[in-house]
Amino acid sequence: MILGTGIDIVEVQRIAEKIAKGQGFRELVFSPGEIAYCEKKAHPDQHFAARFAAKEAFLKALGSGWLNGTAFHEIEIVHDAKGQPNLRLIGQTAETLAPYGIKRIHVSLSHQASMATAIVILEN
């Protein structure tokens, strides 16, 4: 059964500017694995923006928004062997959200030079 859906769109430049400030935004929002993945890409800011949109879409799908005990860098986008993105909860965030009974998380990312978007569907 679908627990919730969420969608978000973000300007790539907005995320690029926050990362460029160098005040820890990148490490606060993205996991080490996500940072390594994005930094290897020809246009890393587009990939960072798509991941940011996915995290926002996830919180919208959850229906509760930001919760104590959750952290952006613990809402992680990983890729399977085929390159398909998956959203994984780790650390304290996984523990905090366990009572929601999320069994599957579907995520789709898209980006271009100026915009990035993501949709998340949660199943219980």
Secondary structure, DSSP 8 states (H G I E B T S, - for coil): -EEEEEEEEEEHHHHHHHHHTTSSHHHHHS-HHHHHHHHTSSSHHHHHHHHHHHHHHHHHHHTS-S-TT--GGGEEEEE-TT--EEEEE-HHHHHHHGGG---EEEEEEEE-SSEEEEEEEEE-
